[in-house]
Amino acid sequence: RDIVVPDDVFDPLRAHFSHRQIVELSLMVGAYISHSRVLQALEVDLEPDGLGG
């Protein structure tokens, strides 16, 4: 599976964010995806019955 992000995707980011900010954004997105997959695998109910409005 190819995980290389092409330059045409990164170029707009580089126009607005520093290298450090792009790294931080990438880590934040990666953490979100990782957490989401763990919650799905464990079948965690994020909205249990009876707590809604």
mmCIF entry with sequence, helices, sheets and N, C-alpha, C, O atoms, coordinates in Angstrom:
data_MODEL
# 
_entry.id   MODEL 
# 
_entity.id                         1 
_entity.type                       polymer 
_entity.pdbx_number_of_molecules   1 
# 
_entity_poly.entity_id                      1 
_entity_poly.type                           'polypeptide(L)' 
_entity_poly.nstd_linkage                   no 
_entity_poly.nstd_monomer                   no 
_entity_poly.pdbx_seq_one_letter_code       RDIVVPDDVFDPLRAHFSHRQIVELSLMVGAYISHSRVLQALEVDLEPDGLGG 
_entity_poly.pdbx_seq_one_letter_code_can   RDIVVPDDVFDPLRAHFSHRQIVELSLMVGAYISHSRVLQALEVDLEPDGLGG 
_entity_poly.pdbx_strand_id                 A 
# 
loop_
_entity_poly_seq.entity_id 
_entity_poly_seq.num 
_entity_poly_seq.mon_id 
_entity_poly_seq.hetero 
1 1  ARG n 
1 2  ASP n 
1 3  ILE n 
1 4  VAL n 
1 5  VAL n 
1 6  PRO n 
1 7  ASP n 
1 8  ASP n 
1 9  VAL n 
1 10 PHE n 
1 11 ASP n 
1 12 PRO n 
1 13 LEU n 
1 14 ARG n 
1 15 ALA n 
1 16 HIS n 
1 17 PHE n 
1 18 SER n 
1 19 HIS n 
1 20 ARG n 
1 21 GLN n 
1 22 ILE n 
1 23 VAL n 
1 24 GLU n 
1 25 LEU n 
1 26 SER n 
1 27 LEU n 
1 28 MET n 
1 29 VAL n 
1 30 GLY n 
1 31 ALA n 
1 32 TYR n 
1 33 ILE n 
1 34 SER n 
1 35 HIS n 
1 36 SER n 
1 37 ARG n 
1 38 VAL n 
1 39 LEU n 
1 40 GLN n 
1 41 ALA n 
1 42 LEU n 
1 43 GLU n 
1 44 VAL n 
1 45 ASP n 
1 46 LEU n 
1 47 GLU n 
1 48 PRO n 
1 49 ASP n 
1 50 GLY n 
1 51 LEU n 
1 52 GLY n 
1 53 GLY n 
# 
_struct_asym.id          A 
_struct_asym.entity_id   1 
# 
loop_
_struct_conf.conf_type_id 
_struct_conf.id 
_struct_conf.pdbx_PDB_helix_id 
_struct_conf.beg_label_comp_id 
_struct_conf.beg_label_asym_id 
_struct_conf.beg_label_seq_id 
_struct_conf.pdbx_beg_PDB_ins_code 
_struct_conf.end_label_comp_id 
_struct_conf.end_label_asym_id 
_struct_conf.end_label_seq_id 
_struct_conf.pdbx_end_PDB_ins_code 
_struct_conf.beg_auth_comp_id 
_struct_conf.beg_auth_asym_id 
_struct_conf.beg_auth_seq_id 
_struct_conf.end_auth_comp_id 
_struct_conf.end_auth_asym_id 
_struct_conf.end_auth_seq_id 
_struct_conf.pdbx_PDB_helix_class 
_struct_conf.details 
_struct_conf.pdbx_PDB_helix_length 
HELX_P HELX_P1 AA1 ASP A 7  ? HIS A 16 ? ASP A 7  HIS A 16 1 ? 10 
HELX_P HELX_P2 AA2 HIS A 19 ? ALA A 41 ? HIS A 19 ALA A 41 1 ? 23 
# 
_struct_conf_type.id          HELX_P 
_struct_conf_type.criteria    ? 
_struct_conf_type.reference   ? 
# 
loop_
_atom_site.group_PDB 
_atom_site.id 
_atom_site.type_symbol 
_atom_site.label_atom_id 
_atom_site.label_alt_id 
_atom_site.label_comp_id 
_atom_site.label_asym_id 
_atom_site.label_entity_id 
_atom_site.label_seq_id 
_atom_site.pdbx_PDB_ins_code 
_atom_site.Cartn_x 
_atom_site.Cartn_y 
_atom_site.Cartn_z 
_atom_site.occupancy 
_atom_site.B_iso_or_equiv 
_atom_site.pdbx_formal_charge 
_atom_site.auth_seq_id 
_atom_site.auth_comp_id 
_atom_site.auth_asym_id 
_atom_site.auth_atom_id 
_atom_site.pdbx_PDB_model_num 
ATOM 1   N N  . ARG A 1 1  ? 0.844   -1.181 0.000  1.00 0.00 ? 1  ARG A N  1 
ATOM 2   C CA . ARG A 1 1  ? 0.000   0.000  0.000  1.00 0.00 ? 1  ARG A CA 1 
ATOM 3   C C  . ARG A 1 1  ? 0.886   1.240  0.000  1.00 0.00 ? 1  ARG A C  1 
ATOM 4   O O  . ARG A 1 1  ? 1.798   1.360  0.818  1.00 0.00 ? 1  ARG A O  1 
ATOM 5   N N  . ASP A 1 2  ? 0.619   2.145  -0.904 1.00 0.00 ? 2  ASP A N  1 
ATOM 6   C CA . ASP A 1 2  ? 1.427   3.352  -1.053 1.00 0.00 ? 2  ASP A CA 1 
ATOM 7   C C  . ASP A 1 2  ? 0.951   4.421  -0.072 1.00 0.00 ? 2  ASP A C  1 
ATOM 8   O O  . ASP A 1 2  ? -0.204  4.842  -0.117 1.00 0.00 ? 2  ASP A O  1 
ATOM 9   N N  . ILE A 1 3  ? 1.844   4.854  0.809  1.00 0.00 ? 3  ILE A N  1 
ATOM 10  C CA . ILE A 1 3  ? 1.462   5.874  1.783  1.00 0.00 ? 3  ILE A CA 1 
ATOM 11  C C  . ILE A 1 3  ? 2.183   7.199  1.549  1.00 0.00 ? 3  ILE A C  1 
ATOM 12  O O  . ILE A 1 3  ? 2.159   8.083  2.405  1.00 0.00 ? 3  ILE A O  1 
ATOM 13  N N  . VAL A 1 4  ? 2.816   7.333  0.401  1.00 0.00 ? 4  VAL A N  1 
ATOM 14  C CA . VAL A 1 4  ? 3.509   8.571  0.065  1.00 0.00 ? 4  VAL A CA 1 
ATOM 15  C C  . VAL A 1 4  ? 2.477   9.611  -0.367 1.00 0.00 ? 4  VAL A C  1 
ATOM 16  O O  . VAL A 1 4  ? 1.641   9.352  -1.232 1.00 0.00 ? 4  VAL A O  1 
ATOM 17  N N  . VAL A 1 5  ? 2.548   10.788 0.248  1.00 0.00 ? 5  VAL A N  1 
ATOM 18  C CA . VAL A 1 5  ? 1.626   11.866 -0.110 1.00 0.00 ? 5  VAL A CA 1 
ATOM 19  C C  . VAL A 1 5  ? 2.258   12.662 -1.254 1.00 0.00 ? 5  VAL A C  1 
ATOM 20  O O  . VAL A 1 5  ? 3.376   13.158 -1.118 1.00 0.00 ? 5  VAL A O  1 
ATOM 21  N N  . PRO A 1 6  ? 1.556   12.786 -2.366 1.00 0.00 ? 6  PRO A N  1 
ATOM 22  C CA . PRO A 1 6  ? 2.133   13.492 -3.516 1.00 0.00 ? 6  PRO A CA 1 
ATOM 23  C C  . PRO A 1 6  ? 2.320   14.986 -3.246 1.00 0.00 ? 6  PRO A C  1 
ATOM 24  O O  . PRO A 1 6  ? 1.638   15.572 -2.404 1.00 0.00 ? 6  PRO A O  1 
ATOM 25  N N  . ASP A 1 7  ? 3.257   15.586 -3.977 1.00 0.00 ? 7  ASP A N  1 
ATOM 26  C CA . ASP A 1 7  ? 3.552   17.010 -3.805 1.00 0.00 ? 7  ASP A CA 1 
ATOM 27  C C  . ASP A 1 7  ? 2.337   17.895 -4.043 1.00 0.00 ? 7  ASP A C  1 
ATOM 28  O O  . ASP A 1 7  ? 2.207   18.936 -3.399 1.00 0.00 ? 7  ASP A O  1 
ATOM 29  N N  . ASP A 1 8  ? 1.443   17.509 -4.955 1.00 0.00 ? 8  ASP A N  1 
ATOM 30  C CA . ASP A 1 8  ? 0.280   18.362 -5.221 1.00 0.00 ? 8  ASP A CA 1 
ATOM 31  C C  . ASP A 1 8  ? -0.670  18.426 -4.029 1.00 0.00 ? 8  ASP A C  1 
ATOM 32  O O  . ASP A 1 8  ? -1.522  19.313 -3.965 1.00 0.00 ? 8  ASP A O  1 
ATOM 33  N N  . VAL A 1 9  ? -0.533  17.500 -3.090 1.00 0.00 ? 9  VAL A N  1 
ATOM 34  C CA . VAL A 1 9  ? -1.306  17.553 -1.846 1.00 0.00 ? 9  VAL A CA 1 
ATOM 35  C C  . VAL A 1 9  ? -0.557  18.391 -0.809 1.00 0.00 ? 9  VAL A C  1 
ATOM 36  O O  . VAL A 1 9  ? -1.165  19.181 -0.087 1.00 0.00 ? 9  VAL A O  1 
ATOM 37  N N  . PHE A 1 10 ? 0.754   18.215 -0.740 1.00 0.00 ? 10 PHE A N  1 
ATOM 38  C CA . PHE A 1 10 ? 1.554   18.928 0.255  1.00 0.00 ? 10 PHE A CA 1 
ATOM 39  C C  . PHE A 1 10 ? 1.804   20.395 -0.093 1.00 0.00 ? 10 PHE A C  1 
ATOM 40  O O  . PHE A 1 10 ? 1.950   21.219 0.810  1.00 0.00 ? 10 PHE A O  1 
ATOM 41  N N  . ASP A 1 11 ? 1.855   20.734 -1.363 1.00 0.00 ? 11 ASP A N  1 
ATOM 42  C CA . ASP A 1 11 ? 2.169   22.113 -1.757 1.00 0.00 ? 11 ASP A CA 1 
ATOM 43  C C  . ASP A 1 11 ? 1.234   23.150 -1.135 1.00 0.00 ? 11 ASP A C  1 
ATOM 44  O O  . ASP A 1 11 ? 1.722   24.167 -0.642 1.00 0.00 ? 11 ASP A O  1 
ATOM 45  N N  . PRO A 1 12 ? -0.091  22.944 -1.133 1.00 0.00 ? 12 PRO A N  1 
ATOM 46  C CA . PRO A 1 12 ? -0.959  23.924 -0.461 1.00 0.00 ? 12 PRO A CA 1 
ATOM 47  C C  . PRO A 1 12 ? -0.682  24.024 1.044  1.00 0.00 ? 12 PRO A C  1 
ATOM 48  O O  . PRO A 1 12 ? -0.788  25.105 1.623  1.00 0.00 ? 12 PRO A O  1 
ATOM 49  N N  . LEU A 1 13 ? -0.330  22.909 1.672  1.00 0.00 ? 13 LEU A N  1 
ATOM 50  C CA . LEU A 1 13 ? 0.014   22.958 3.093  1.00 0.00 ? 13 LEU A CA 1 
ATOM 51  C C  . LEU A 1 13 ? 1.265   23.794 3.315  1.00 0.00 ? 13 LEU A C  1 
ATOM 52  O O  . LEU A 1 13 ? 1.323   24.622 4.224  1.00 0.00 ? 13 LEU A O  1 
ATOM 53  N N  . ARG A 1 14 ? 2.268   23.564 2.468  1.00 0.00 ? 14 ARG A N  1 
ATOM 54  C CA . ARG A 1 14 ? 3.530   24.300 2.597  1.00 0.00 ? 14 ARG A CA 1 
ATOM 55  C C  . ARG A 1 14 ? 3.335   25.801 2.401  1.00 0.00 ? 14 ARG A C  1 
ATOM 56  O O  . ARG A 1 14 ? 4.097   26.605 2.938  1.00 0.00 ? 14 ARG A O  1 
ATOM 57  N N  . ALA A 1 15 ? 2.323   26.173 1.638  1.00 0.00 ? 15 ALA A N  1 
ATOM 58  C CA . ALA A 1 15 ? 2.054   27.593 1.398  1.00 0.00 ? 15 ALA A CA 1 
ATOM 59  C C  . ALA A 1 15 ? 1.497   28.289 2.636  1.00 0.00 ? 15 ALA A C  1 
ATOM 60  O O  . ALA A 1 15 ? 1.591   29.510 2.762  1.00 0.00 ? 15 ALA A O  1 
ATOM 61  N N  . HIS A 1 16 ? 0.918   27.511 3.551  1.00 0.00 ? 16 HIS A N  1 
ATOM 62  C CA . HIS A 1 16 ? 0.251   28.105 4.712  1.00 0.00 ? 16 HIS A CA 1 
ATOM 63  C C  . HIS A 1 16 ? 0.858   27.726 6.057  1.00 0.00 ? 16 HIS A C  1 
ATOM 64  O O  . HIS A 1 16 ? 0.668   28.439 7.042  1.00 0.00 ? 16 HIS A O  1 
ATOM 65  N N  . PHE A 1 17 ? 1.588   26.606 6.110  1.00 0.00 ? 17 PHE A N  1 
ATOM 66  C CA . PHE A 1 17 ? 2.090   26.104 7.381  1.00 0.00 ? 17 PHE A CA 1 
ATOM 67  C C  . PHE A 1 17 ? 3.593   25.864 7.328  1.00 0.00 ? 17 PHE A C  1 
ATOM 68  O O  . PHE A 1 17 ? 4.150   25.576 6.269  1.00 0.00 ? 17 PHE A O  1 
ATOM 69  N N  . SER A 1 18 ? 4.239   25.986 8.481  1.00 0.00 ? 18 SER A N  1 
ATOM 70  C CA . SER A 1 18 ? 5.665   25.676 8.582  1.00 0.00 ? 18 SER A CA 1 
ATOM 71  C C  . SER A 1 18 ? 5.852   24.157 8.584  1.00 0.00 ? 18 SER A C  1 
ATOM 72  O O  . SER A 1 18 ? 4.896   23.396 8.734  1.00 0.00 ? 18 SER A O  1 
ATOM 73  N N  . HIS A 1 19 ? 7.098   23.740 8.413  1.00 0.00 ? 19 HIS A N  1 
ATOM 74  C CA . HIS A 1 19 ? 7.397   22.302 8.449  1.00 0.00 ? 19 HIS A CA 1 
ATOM 75  C C  . HIS A 1 19 ? 6.945   21.705 9.784  1.00 0.00 ? 19 HIS A C  1 
ATOM 76  O O  . HIS A 1 19 ? 6.343   20.632 9.823  1.00 0.00 ? 19 HIS A O  1 
ATOM 77  N N  . ARG A 1 20 ? 7.240   22.405 10.865 1.00 0.00 ? 20 ARG A N  1 
ATOM 78  C CA . ARG A 1 20 ? 6.852   21.921 12.199 1.00 0.00 ? 20 ARG A CA 1 
ATOM 79  C C  . ARG A 1 20 ? 5.333   21.782 12.316 1.00 0.00 ? 20 ARG A C  1 
ATOM 80  O O  . ARG A 1 20 ? 4.845   20.796 12.869 1.00 0.00 ? 20 ARG A O  1 
ATOM 81  N N  . GLN A 1 21 ? 4.592   22.748 11.809 1.00 0.00 ? 21 GLN A N  1 
ATOM 82  C CA . GLN A 1 21 ? 3.131   22.690 11.878 1.00 0.00 ? 21 GLN A CA 1 
ATOM 83  C C  . GLN A 1 21 ? 2.580   21.526 11.057 1.00 0.00 ? 21 GLN A C  1 
ATOM 84  O O  . GLN A 1 21 ? 1.607   20.890 11.461 1.00 0.00 ? 21 GLN A O  1 
ATOM 85  N N  . ILE A 1 22 ? 3.193   21.246 9.915  1.00 0.00 ? 22 ILE A N  1 
ATOM 86  C CA . ILE A 1 22 ? 2.754   20.111 9.096  1.00 0.00 ? 22 ILE A CA 1 
ATOM 87  C C  . ILE A 1 22 ? 3.014   18.805 9.827  1.00 0.00 ? 22 ILE A C  1 
ATOM 88  O O  . ILE A 1 22 ? 2.188   17.893 9.784  1.00 0.00 ? 22 ILE A O  1 
ATOM 89  N N  . VAL A 1 23 ? 4.160   18.707 10.501 1.00 0.00 ? 23 VAL A N  1 
ATOM 90  C CA . VAL A 1 23 ? 4.460   17.505 11.293 1.00 0.00 ? 23 VAL A CA 1 
ATOM 91  C C  . VAL A 1 23 ? 3.441   17.354 12.412 1.00 0.00 ? 23 VAL A C  1 
ATOM 92  O O  . VAL A 1 23 ? 2.920   16.260 12.625 1.00 0.00 ? 23 VAL A O  1 
ATOM 93  N N  . GLU A 1 24 ? 3.147   18.439 13.133 1.00 0.00 ? 24 GLU A N  1 
ATOM 94  C CA . GLU A 1 24 ? 2.176   18.383 14.228 1.00 0.00 ? 24 GLU A CA 1 
ATOM 95  C C  . GLU A 1 24 ? 0.791   17.994 13.720 1.00 0.00 ? 24 GLU A C  1 
ATOM 96  O O  . GLU A 1 24 ? 0.103   17.191 14.350 1.00 0.00 ? 24 GLU A O  1 
ATOM 97  N N  . LEU A 1 25 ? 0.382   18.550 12.601 1.00 0.00 ? 25 LEU A N  1 
ATOM 98  C CA . LEU A 1 25 ? -0.910  18.211 12.009 1.00 0.00 ? 25 LEU A CA 1 
ATOM 99  C C  . LEU A 1 25 ? -0.953  16.739 11.624 1.00 0.00 ? 25 LEU A C  1 
ATOM 100 O O  . LEU A 1 25 ? -1.946  16.056 11.873 1.00 0.00 ? 25 LEU A O  1 
ATOM 101 N N  . SER A 1 26 ? 0.120   16.252 11.019 1.00 0.00 ? 26 SER A N  1 
ATOM 102 C CA . SER A 1 26 ? 0.194   14.841 10.620 1.00 0.00 ? 26 SER A CA 1 
ATOM 103 C C  . SER A 1 26 ? 0.104   13.920 11.829 1.00 0.00 ? 26 SER A C  1 
ATOM 104 O O  . SER A 1 26 ? -0.584  12.901 11.782 1.00 0.00 ? 26 SER A O  1 
ATOM 105 N N  . LEU A 1 27 ? 0.792   14.269 12.913 1.00 0.00 ? 27 LEU A N  1 
ATOM 106 C CA . LEU A 1 27 ? 0.736   13.455 14.129 1.00 0.00 ? 27 LEU A CA 1 
ATOM 107 C C  . LEU A 1 27 ? -0.651  13.480 14.753 1.00 0.00 ? 27 LEU A C  1 
ATOM 108 O O  . LEU A 1 27 ? -1.135  12.458 15.241 1.00 0.00 ? 27 LEU A O  1 
ATOM 109 N N  . MET A 1 28 ? -1.295  14.649 14.740 1.00 0.00 ? 28 MET A N  1 
ATOM 110 C CA . MET A 1 28 ? -2.640  14.755 15.301 1.00 0.00 ? 28 MET A CA 1 
ATOM 111 C C  . MET A 1 28 ? -3.632  13.904 14.507 1.00 0.00 ? 28 MET A C  1 
ATOM 112 O O  . MET A 1 28 ? -4.452  13.196 15.093 1.00 0.00 ? 28 MET A O  1 
ATOM 113 N N  . VAL A 1 29 ? -3.561  13.970 13.193 1.00 0.00 ? 29 VAL A N  1 
ATOM 114 C CA . VAL A 1 29 ? -4.453  13.170 12.349 1.00 0.00 ? 29 VAL A CA 1 
ATOM 115 C C  . VAL A 1 29 ? -4.184  11.685 12.553 1.00 0.00 ? 29 VAL A C  1 
ATOM 116 O O  . VAL A 1 29 ? -5.119  10.890 12.645 1.00 0.00 ? 29 VAL A O  1 
ATOM 117 N N  . GLY A 1 30 ? -2.911  11.308 12.624 1.00 0.00 ? 30 GLY A N  1 
ATOM 118 C CA . GLY A 1 30 ? -2.549  9.910  12.853 1.00 0.00 ? 30 GLY A CA 1 
ATOM 119 C C  . GLY A 1 30 ? -3.068  9.397  14.182 1.00 0.00 ? 30 GLY A C  1 
ATOM 120 O O  . GLY A 1 30 ? -3.553  8.269  14.264 1.00 0.00 ? 30 GLY A O  1 
ATOM 121 N N  . ALA A 1 31 ? -2.972  10.215 15.229 1.00 0.00 ? 31 ALA A N  1 
ATOM 122 C CA . ALA A 1 31 ? -3.475  9.814  16.544 1.00 0.00 ? 31 ALA A CA 1 
ATOM 123 C C  . ALA A 1 31 ? -4.990  9.645  16.507 1.00 0.00 ? 31 ALA A C  1 
ATOM 124 O O  . ALA A 1 31 ? -5.523  8.697  17.085 1.00 0.00 ? 31 ALA A O  1 
ATOM 125 N N  . TYR A 1 32 ? -5.685  10.555 15.833 1.00 0.00 ? 32 TYR A N  1 
ATOM 126 C CA . TYR A 1 32 ? -7.142  10.458 15.720 1.00 0.00 ? 32 TYR A CA 1 
ATOM 127 C C  . TYR A 1 32 ? -7.547  9.169  15.011 1.00 0.00 ? 32 TYR A C  1 
ATOM 128 O O  . TYR A 1 32 ? -8.443  8.457  15.465 1.00 0.00 ? 32 TYR A O  1 
ATOM 129 N N  . ILE A 1 33 ? -6.884  8.876  13.901 1.00 0.00 ? 33 ILE A N  1 
ATOM 130 C CA . ILE A 1 33 ? -7.197  7.656  13.151 1.00 0.00 ? 33 ILE A CA 1 
ATOM 131 C C  . ILE A 1 33 ? -6.918  6.426  13.998 1.00 0.00 ? 33 ILE A C  1 
ATOM 132 O O  . ILE A 1 33 ? -7.709  5.483  14.009 1.00 0.00 ? 33 ILE A O  1 
ATOM 133 N N  . SER A 1 34 ? -5.795  6.432  14.709 1.00 0.00 ? 34 SER A N  1 
ATOM 134 C CA . SER A 1 34 ? -5.435  5.299  15.564 1.00 0.00 ? 34 SER A CA 1 
ATOM 135 C C  . SER A 1 34 ? -6.473  5.090  16.662 1.00 0.00 ? 34 SER A C  1 
ATOM 136 O O  . SER A 1 34 ? -6.920  3.967  16.893 1.00 0.00 ? 34 SER A O  1 
ATOM 137 N N  . HIS A 1 35 ? -6.852  6.165  17.334 1.00 0.00 ? 35 HIS A N  1 
ATOM 138 C CA . HIS A 1 35 ? -7.852  6.059  18.403 1.00 0.00 ? 35 HIS A CA 1 
ATOM 139 C C  . HIS A 1 35 ? -9.187  5.578  17.855 1.00 0.00 ? 35 HIS A C  1 
ATOM 140 O O  . HIS A 1 35 ? -9.849  4.744  18.473 1.00 0.00 ? 35 HIS A O  1 
ATOM 141 N N  . SER A 1 36 ? -9.582  6.093  16.710 1.00 0.00 ? 36 SER A N  1 
ATOM 142 C CA . SER A 1 36 ? -10.850 5.685  16.104 1.00 0.00 ? 36 SER A CA 1 
ATOM 143 C C  . SER A 1 36 ? -10.867 4.194  15.784 1.00 0.00 ? 36 SER A C  1 
ATOM 144 O O  . SER A 1 36 ? -11.867 3.515  16.017 1.00 0.00 ? 36 SER A O  1 
ATOM 145 N N  . ARG A 1 37 ? -9.770  3.692  15.256 1.00 0.00 ? 37 ARG A N  1 
ATOM 146 C CA . ARG A 1 37 ? -9.710  2.265  14.911 1.00 0.00 ? 37 ARG A CA 1 
ATOM 147 C C  . ARG A 1 37 ? -9.736  1.383  16.150 1.00 0.00 ? 37 ARG A C  1 
ATOM 148 O O  . ARG A 1 37 ? -10.362 0.323  16.139 1.00 0.00 ? 37 ARG A O  1 
ATOM 149 N N  . VAL A 1 38 ? -9.072  1.801  17.211 1.00 0.00 ? 38 VAL A N  1 
ATOM 150 C CA . VAL A 1 38 ? -9.106  1.025  18.455 1.00 0.00 ? 38 VAL A CA 1 
ATOM 151 C C  . VAL A 1 38 ? -10.526 1.001  19.010 1.00 0.00 ? 38 VAL A C  1 
ATOM 152 O O  . VAL A 1 38 ? -11.010 -0.052 19.424 1.00 0.00 ? 38 VAL A O  1 
ATOM 153 N N  . LEU A 1 39 ? -11.197 2.151  19.022 1.00 0.00 ? 39 LEU A N  1 
ATOM 154 C CA . LEU A 1 39 ? -12.571 2.207  19.527 1.00 0.00 ? 39 LEU A CA 1 
ATOM 155 C C  . LEU A 1 39 ? -13.503 1.340  18.692 1.00 0.00 ? 39 LEU A C  1 
ATOM 156 O O  . LEU A 1 39 ? -14.392 0.684  19.236 1.00 0.00 ? 39 LEU A O  1 
ATOM 157 N N  . GLN A 1 40 ? -13.308 1.331  17.376 1.00 0.00 ? 40 GLN A N  1 
ATOM 158 C CA . GLN A 1 40 ? -14.124 0.472  16.513 1.00 0.00 ? 40 GLN A CA 1 
ATOM 159 C C  . GLN A 1 40 ? -13.839 -0.997 16.790 1.00 0.00 ? 40 GLN A C  1 
ATOM 160 O O  . GLN A 1 40 ? -14.766 -1.802 16.885 1.00 0.00 ? 40 GLN A O  1 
ATOM 161 N N  . ALA A 1 41 ? -12.579 -1.347 16.919 1.00 0.00 ? 41 ALA A N  1 
ATOM 162 C CA . ALA A 1 41 ? -12.208 -2.746 17.149 1.00 0.00 ? 41 ALA A CA 1 
ATOM 163 C C  . ALA A 1 41 ? -12.770 -3.258 18.471 1.00 0.00 ? 41 ALA A C  1 
ATOM 164 O O  . ALA A 1 41 ? -13.154 -4.422 18.579 1.00 0.00 ? 41 ALA A O  1 
ATOM 165 N N  . LEU A 1 42 ? -12.817 -2.387 19.473 1.00 0.00 ? 42 LEU A N  1 
ATOM 166 C CA . LEU A 1 42 ? -13.331 -2.775 20.790 1.00 0.00 ? 42 LEU A CA 1 
ATOM 167 C C  . LEU A 1 42 ? -14.840 -2.581 20.903 1.00 0.00 ? 42 LEU A C  1 
ATOM 168 O O  . LEU A 1 42 ? -15.433 -2.863 21.944 1.00 0.00 ? 42 LEU A O  1 
ATOM 169 N N  . GLU A 1 43 ? -15.458 -2.095 19.822 1.00 0.00 ? 43 GLU A N  1 
ATOM 170 C CA . GLU A 1 43 ? -16.899 -1.848 19.769 1.00 0.00 ? 43 GLU A CA 1 
ATOM 171 C C  . GLU A 1 43 ? -17.372 -0.974 20.927 1.00 0.00 ? 43 GLU A C  1 
ATOM 172 O O  . GLU A 1 43 ? -18.369 -1.270 21.586 1.00 0.00 ? 43 GLU A O  1 
ATOM 173 N N  . VAL A 1 44 ? -16.628 0.114  21.159 1.00 0.00 ? 44 VAL A N  1 
ATOM 174 C CA . VAL A 1 44 ? -16.963 1.051  22.224 1.00 0.00 ? 44 VAL A CA 1 
ATOM 175 C C  . VAL A 1 44 ? -18.152 1.896  21.783 1.00 0.00 ? 44 VAL A C  1 
ATOM 176 O O  . VAL A 1 44 ? -18.137 2.485  20.702 1.00 0.00 ? 44 VAL A O  1 
ATOM 177 N N  . ASP A 1 45 ? -19.179 1.952  22.622 1.00 0.00 ? 45 ASP A N  1 
ATOM 178 C CA . ASP A 1 45 ? -20.367 2.756  22.344 1.00 0.00 ? 45 ASP A CA 1 
ATOM 179 C C  . ASP A 1 45 ? -20.125 4.157  22.896 1.00 0.00 ? 45 ASP A C  1 
ATOM 180 O O  . ASP A 1 45 ? -20.122 4.355  24.111 1.00 0.00 ? 45 ASP A O  1 
ATOM 181 N N  . LEU A 1 46 ? -19.926 5.112  22.021 1.00 0.00 ? 46 LEU A N  1 
ATOM 182 C CA . LEU A 1 46 ? -19.616 6.471  22.454 1.00 0.00 ? 46 LEU A CA 1 
ATOM 183 C C  . LEU A 1 46 ? -20.852 7.258  22.871 1.00 0.00 ? 46 LEU A C  1 
ATOM 184 O O  . LEU A 1 46 ? -20.737 8.302  23.513 1.00 0.00 ? 46 LEU A O  1 
ATOM 185 N N  . GLU A 1 47 ? -22.028 6.765  22.512 1.00 0.00 ? 47 GLU A N  1 
ATOM 186 C CA . GLU A 1 47 ? -23.269 7.425  22.890 1.00 0.00 ? 47 GLU A CA 1 
ATOM 187 C C  . GLU A 1 47 ? -24.201 6.398  23.521 1.00 0.00 ? 47 GLU A C  1 
ATOM 188 O O  . GLU A 1 47 ? -25.158 5.949  22.890 1.00 0.00 ? 47 GLU A O  1 
ATOM 189 N N  . PRO A 1 48 ? -23.917 6.028  24.771 1.00 0.00 ? 48 PRO A N  1 
ATOM 190 C CA . PRO A 1 48 ? -24.760 5.021  25.419 1.00 0.00 ? 48 PRO A CA 1 
ATOM 191 C C  . PRO A 1 48 ? -26.203 5.510  25.576 1.00 0.00 ? 48 PRO A C  1 
ATOM 192 O O  . PRO A 1 48 ? -26.453 6.706  25.730 1.00 0.00 ? 48 PRO A O  1 
ATOM 193 N N  . ASP A 1 49 ? -27.131 4.578  25.535 1.00 0.00 ? 49 ASP A N  1 
ATOM 194 C CA . ASP A 1 49 ? -28.551 4.900  25.681 1.00 0.00 ? 49 ASP A CA 1 
ATOM 195 C C  . ASP A 1 49 ? -28.811 5.595  27.015 1.00 0.00 ? 49 ASP A C  1 
ATOM 196 O O  . ASP A 1 49 ? -28.217 5.248  28.035 1.00 0.00 ? 49 ASP A O  1 
ATOM 197 N N  . GLY A 1 50 ? -29.707 6.580  26.990 1.00 0.00 ? 50 GLY A N  1 
ATOM 198 C CA . GLY A 1 50 ? -30.119 7.243  28.213 1.00 0.00 ? 50 GLY A CA 1 
ATOM 199 C C  . GLY A 1 50 ? -29.318 8.473  28.569 1.00 0.00 ? 50 GLY A C  1 
ATOM 200 O O  . GLY A 1 50 ? -29.643 9.136  29.554 1.00 0.00 ? 50 GLY A O  1 
ATOM 201 N N  . LEU A 1 51 ? -28.283 8.811  27.813 1.00 0.00 ? 51 LEU A N  1 
ATOM 202 C CA . LEU A 1 51 ? -27.486 9.986  28.143 1.00 0.00 ? 51 LEU A CA 1 
ATOM 203 C C  . LEU A 1 51 ? -27.702 11.140 27.176 1.00 0.00 ? 51 LEU A C  1 
ATOM 204 O O  . LEU A 1 51 ? -27.114 12.209 27.341 1.00 0.00 ? 51 LEU A O  1 
ATOM 205 N N  . GLY A 1 52 ? -28.532 10.935 26.181 1.00 0.00 ? 52 GLY A N  1 
ATOM 206 C CA . GLY A 1 52 ? -28.757 11.971 25.171 1.00 0.00 ? 52 GLY A CA 1 
ATOM 207 C C  . GLY A 1 52 ? -29.802 12.974 25.595 1.00 0.00 ? 52 GLY A C  1 
ATOM 208 O O  . GLY A 1 52 ? -30.459 12.823 26.625 1.00 0.00 ? 52 GLY A O  1 
ATOM 209 N N  . GLY A 1 53 ? -29.941 13.997 24.781 1.00 0.00 ? 53 GLY A N  1 
ATOM 210 C CA . GLY A 1 53 ? -30.925 15.024 25.091 1.00 0.00 ? 53 GLY A CA 1 
ATOM 211 C C  . GLY A 1 53 ? -31.997 15.107 24.055 1.00 0.00 ? 53 GLY A C  1 
ATOM 212 O O  . GLY A 1 53 ? -32.906 15.929 24.172 1.00 0.00 ? 53 GLY A O  1 
# 
